[in-house]
Amino acid sequence: MFPVSQTCIFQLIKNNSCYIAGVWVKKECFSGFWQEIRRLNGCRFQEVNCMNIPFVVKITGVFLSFLGVAMLIPAGVDFIGQDPDWKVFALSGLYTVVSGMILYFPNRSQDALLNIRESYLLTFLSWVFTSIFGAVPFYFCDQNISMVDAFFETVSGLTTTGATVFSGLDNMPPGILIWRAILQWTGGIGVIVLAVGILPFLGVGGMRMFRIESSDQSEKPVPRIKKILQGIMGIYIGLTIICTIAYYLAGMTWFSAWAHSLTTVSTGGFSTKDASMGYFPSPVIHWIAIIFMILGSLPFVLYFQAIRGKFSDLFRDEQVRYFLAFLGISTVGLTLCVWQTGKESLGDTFNHVMFNVTSIVTTTGFTTTDYSVWGTMAFGTFFLLTFVGGCSGSTSGGIKFFRFQIIFKLIQMRFRQLINPTLVASPKFNQEVVTQEIRESVTIFFCFYIFVACGLALALSALNLDFITSVSAAATTIGNVGPGLGDIIGPAGNFQSLPDSAKWILCFGMLAGRLELYPILMIFTIRYWDY
């Protein structure tokens, strides 16, 4: 019998190996070892019931330190613009860095490979703590922002939702405006890291099918993931710089171009103007936004493969091809409906529909006009588009397009089996068989998503909000879209007038949706802490 140490047993990452003391070991070589694991845990691939809390605290401290350093950017912007809020950002940054160091240094010697429990906890703590500390500058600035509104705006920024409680953006200090944009840009890269490095490992909602595997067996998965994430970070920065230059050449000021590029590539949707992108009448600016919103909603792993010579993979990917086709079909169909009942030319109608459909499907949340006045057909269409989302491994929110594809394939398979009961069929995605585990995971996630959205809507209805506001607020926050429907939170409004209790509920919805439901909800289960 092999002795089992709590510090050397980790969650199985590959189907045929585990990570022990820095070495990848085939499980067949250690049958007695695996029997001991099964005896201790009661299941085959479950880690020993222990959590390295100090290691989780250490990584959370690192995240807070980076957030504090980022606060120096709006501090510098306000200092140059001679706005007194620069002191608020500077002190907030110092406070955040010190807090991060307090968490980091006592635990700096801790090192481990995250298991499932620690991954859930780290995901939860990192997003919640950065939201709390990110709200500090909003609360102490000279804009008289309440604690609830400061936290709501920060959560909306970090989750790239784009739902805002701020008004009078045209006259706000530049530091606050650029901090909102930085929050969304930071949240965007955080979402990519989550989708590429953590969720596939946890197998959340069918994300296991996007797991990064090395074709070179001598290359360990952890260094490979690190290498890919570094490449993705470079691509993310490159797209942001190109977008900034494009906006500037199209007629924006350098500041507006910078701020909007941060929120476009991250598919966040915060603007420096109350009228959002409608403030800029240039169709060129709108099409630049369309292009980069789409680029932000495609899998960044495919960009990484493209720059390594596999450019064709981007267009061979089944998710990408059907996502782009869906955008085109939705735009053409809605354009014809709106054009027949509207007063604009076909070209102007197409531009407005293309922009707003792309904005909602990619969960960006920019608007050029109040699309809620386009009629009942447009009203219903935009509500349904709120649930779609972009591709997996992108900055977009929503249910994600690949899950709709798998659900559709399962429906097709079921119809074929009803016609021919003896038929044995397995759906495929990108030429690979969709396993039973992934089918169940996607189906459960889909149902769970709708269940949580309905729960949020009922909770908002209990606060005496009208039906349209309650349902659309629940859908737009859990999908991280931004604008809802109706007179209050529609494209022409914001979330400022909602009661504080509703804002707290929606903060939970934004975080739950951004983290794909499971990481944040798992923390509140008794079973998670029962060890």
Residue pairs with C-beta under 8 A, 6 or more apart in sequence:
1 32
1 36
2 30
2 32
2 33
2 36
4 33
4 36
4 37
4 40
4 48
6 48
6 50
7 52
7 112
8 20
8 21
9 20
9 37
9 47
9 48
10 18
10 19
10 20
10 47
10 112
10 113
10 114
10 115
11 45
11 47
11 114
11 115
11 116
11 201
12 18
12 27
12 45
13 19
13 201
13 221
14 24
14 221
16 26
16 27
16 28
17 24
17 25
17 26
17 27
18 24
18 25
18 27
19 25
19 113
19 222
24 220
27 33
27 34
34 44
37 46
37 48
38 44
40 48
41 47
41 48
41 49
47 115
47 116
47 117
49 531
50 531
51 115
51 117
51 118
51 121
51 531
52 110
52 112
52 118
53 121
54 106
54 107
54 110
55 107
55 110
55 111
55 112
55 114
55 118
56 118
56 121
56 122
56 125
57 103
57 107
57 125
58 103
58 104
58 107
58 108
58 110
59 122
59 126
60 100
60 103
60 122
60 125
60 126
60 129
61 99
61 100
61 101
61 102
61 103
61 104
61 105
61 107
62 100
62 104
63 100
63 126
63 129
63 130
64 96
64 97
64 99
64 100
64 103
64 129
64 130
64 133
65 96
65 97
65 100
65 101
65 104
66 100
67 96
67 100
67 130
67 133
67 134
67 186
68 92
68 93
68 94
68 95
68 96
68 97
68 98
68 99
68 100
68 133
69 93
69 97
70 93
70 182
70 186
71 89
71 90
71 92
71 93
71 96
71 137
71 179
72 89
72 90
72 93
73 178
73 179
73 182
74 86
74 89
74 137
74 174
74 175
74 176
74 178
74 179
74 182
75 86
75 87
75 89
75 90
75 93
75 175
76 86
77 86
77 174
77 175
77 178
78 84
78 85
78 86
78 89
78 173
78 174
78 175
79 86
81 173
81 174
81 175
83 173
83 174
83 175
84 142
85 137
85 141
85 142
85 173
85 175
85 176
86 175
88 137
88 140
88 141
88 142
89 137
89 175
89 179
91 140
92 133
92 136
92 137
92 140
95 133
95 136
96 133
96 136
99 133
112 118
113 222
114 122
116 201
116 202
117 528
117 531
119 198
119 201
119 202
119 519
120 202
120 518
120 519
120 522
120 523
120 528
121 523
123 194
123 198
123 515
123 519
123 520
124 515
124 519
124 520
124 523
126 190
127 158
127 159
127 190
127 511
127 514
127 515
127 520
128 511
130 158
130 186
131 151
131 154
131 155
131 158
131 507
131 511
132 151
132 154
134 154
134 157
134 158
134 183
135 147
135 150
135 151
135 153
135 154
136 150
137 175
137 176
137 179
138 145
138 149
138 150
138 153
138 154
138 176
138 179
139 145
139 146
139 147
139 150
141 173
141 175
141 176
142 173
143 172
143 173
143 176
145 153
145 166
146 500
148 500
148 503
148 504
149 165
149 166
149 496
149 503
151 507
152 163
152 165
152 495
152 503
152 506
152 507
153 164
153 165
153 166
153 180
154 183
155 161
155 507
155 510
155 511
156 162
156 163
156 164
156 482
156 510
157 180
157 183
157 184
157 187
157 268
157 270
158 183
158 184
158 186
158 187
158 190
158 514
159 187
159 397
159 480
159 510
159 511
159 513
159 514
160 184
160 187
160 188
160 191
160 266
160 267
160 268
160 269
160 363
160 395
160 397
160 480
160 514
161 268
161 269
161 363
161 365
161 397
161 476
161 477
161 480
161 481
161 482
161 510
161 513
161 514
162 184
162 263
162 268
162 269
162 270
162 364
162 365
162 366
162 480
162 481
162 482
162 483
163 365
163 476
163 477
163 482
163 483
163 484
163 489
163 494
163 495
163 506
163 510
164 270
164 482
164 494
164 495
164 496
165 494
165 495
165 496
165 503
166 172
166 180
166 494
166 496
167 274
167 494
167 496
168 274
169 177
169 271
169 272
169 273
169 274
170 272
170 273
170 274
174 255
177 259
177 272
178 255
178 258
178 259
178 262
180 263
180 270
181 258
181 259
181 260
181 262
181 263
181 268
181 270
181 272
182 262
183 270
184 262
184 263
184 266
184 268
184 269
184 270
185 240
185 262
185 263
185 265
185 266
185 268
187 266
187 268
187 514
188 236
188 265
188 266
188 267
188 268
188 296
188 395
189 232
189 233
189 236
189 266
189 395
191 394
191 395
191 397
191 514
192 229
192 232
192 236
192 300
192 393
192 394
192 395
193 229
194 515
194 516
195 207
195 210
195 392
195 393
195 394
196 210
196 212
196 225
196 228
196 229
196 232
196 300
196 301
196 393
197 225
197 229
199 205
199 207
199 516
200 207
200 208
200 209
200 210
200 211
200 212
201 211
202 518
202 519
203 437
203 441
204 441
204 445
204 516
204 517
204 518
204 519
205 400
205 403
205 441
205 442
205 444
205 445
205 516
205 517
205 518
206 402
206 403
206 406
206 438
206 439
206 441
206 442
206 445
207 392
207 441
207 516
208 437
208 438
208 441
209 402
209 429
209 432
209 434
209 438
210 299
210 301
210 392
210 393
212 221
212 224
212 225
212 228
212 301
213 221
214 220
214 221
214 224
228 301
228 304
231 304
231 307
232 300
232 301
232 303
232 304
235 300
235 303
235 304
235 307
236 265
236 300
239 265
239 292
239 295
239 296
240 261
240 262
240 265
241 261
243 260
243 261
243 264
243 265
243 288
243 292
244 254
244 257
244 258
244 261
245 257
246 257
246 288
246 292
247 256
247 257
247 260
247 261
247 285
247 288
248 254
248 257
250 282
250 284
250 285
250 288
251 280
251 282
251 284
251 285
252 260
252 280
252 285
255 272
256 272
259 270
259 271
259 272
260 271
260 272
260 277
260 289
261 292
262 268
263 269
263 270
263 271
263 364
264 289
264 292
264 293
264 296
264 364
264 366
265 292
265 295
265 296
265 395
266 296
266 395
267 293
267 296
267 297
267 362
267 363
267 364
267 390
267 394
267 395
267 396
267 397
268 364
268 365
268 395
269 276
269 359
269 364
269 365
269 366
269 482
269 483
271 277
271 279
271 366
273 279
273 280
276 366
276 367
276 368
276 491
277 285
277 286
277 289
277 355
277 366
277 367
277 368
278 367
278 368
278 369
280 286
283 351
286 351
286 355
286 368
287 351
289 355
289 359
289 366
290 354
290 355
290 358
293 358
293 359
293 362
293 364
293 366
294 324
294 327
294 358
294 362
296 362
296 364
296 390
296 394
296 395
296 396
297 323
297 361
297 362
297 363
297 390
297 391
297 394
297 395
297 396
298 314
298 320
298 323
298 390
298 391
298 394
299 317
299 319
299 320
299 391
299 392
299 393
299 394
300 393
300 394
300 395
301 393
302 313
302 314
302 317
302 320
302 393
303 314
305 313
305 314
306 313
306 314
314 320
315 321
317 430
318 405
318 429
318 430
319 391
319 392
319 401
319 402
319 405
319 429
319 430
320 391
322 401
322 405
323 390
323 391
323 401
326 361
326 388
326 401
327 357
327 358
327 361
330 357
330 361
330 381
330 385
331 350
331 353
331 354
331 357
331 358
334 353
334 357
334 377
334 378
334 381
335 346
335 349
335 350
335 353
335 354
337 375
337 377
337 378
338 349
338 352
338 353
338 374
338 375
338 377
338 378
339 346
339 349
339 350
341 374
341 375
342 349
342 374
344 352
352 368
352 369
352 371
355 366
355 368
356 367
356 368
356 369
356 371
356 382
356 491
357 382
357 385
358 364
359 365
359 366
359 367
360 382
360 385
360 386
360 481
361 385
361 388
361 389
361 390
361 398
362 389
362 390
362 396
363 389
363 390
363 396
363 397
363 398
363 479
363 480
363 481
363 482
364 396
364 482
365 481
365 482
365 483
367 483
367 491
369 491
370 490
370 491
370 492
371 378
371 382
371 491
372 378
372 379
372 382
372 485
372 486
372 490
372 491
372 492
379 485
382 485
383 471
383 472
383 475
383 485
386 398
386 472
386 475
386 476
386 479
386 481
387 398
387 399
387 475
387 479
388 398
388 399
388 401
388 404
389 396
389 397
389 398
389 399
389 400
389 401
389 479
390 396
390 397
390 398
390 400
390 401
391 400
391 401
391 402
392 400
392 401
392 402
396 480
397 479
397 480
397 481
397 513
397 514
398 479
398 480
398 481
399 445
399 446
399 449
399 479
402 429
403 442
403 445
403 446
405 429
406 427
406 429
406 434
406 438
406 439
406 442
407 442
407 443
407 446
409 427
409 428
409 429
409 434
410 427
410 439
410 443
412 427
413 425
413 426
413 427
416 423
416 425
417 423
417 425
426 433
426 434
427 433
427 434
427 439
428 434
445 516
445 517
448 517
449 478
449 517
452 478
452 509
452 512
452 517
452 521
453 474
453 475
453 478
454 474
456 473
456 474
456 477
456 478
456 505
456 506
456 508
456 509
457 470
457 471
457 473
457 474
457 475
458 470
459 505
460 469
460 470
460 473
460 474
460 502
460 505
460 506
461 467
461 470
463 499
463 501
463 502
463 505
465 473
465 498
465 502
466 486
466 488
468 485
468 486
469 484
469 485
469 486
469 488
469 489
472 484
472 485
472 486
472 489
472 490
473 484
473 489
473 495
473 498
473 502
473 506
474 506
474 509
475 481
475 484
476 482
476 483
476 484
476 489
477 506
477 509
477 510
477 513
478 509
478 510
478 512
478 513
479 513
480 510
480 513
480 514
483 489
483 490
483 491
484 490
486 493
487 493
488 497
488 498
489 495
489 498
495 503
495 506
498 506
508 520
511 520
512 520
512 521
522 528
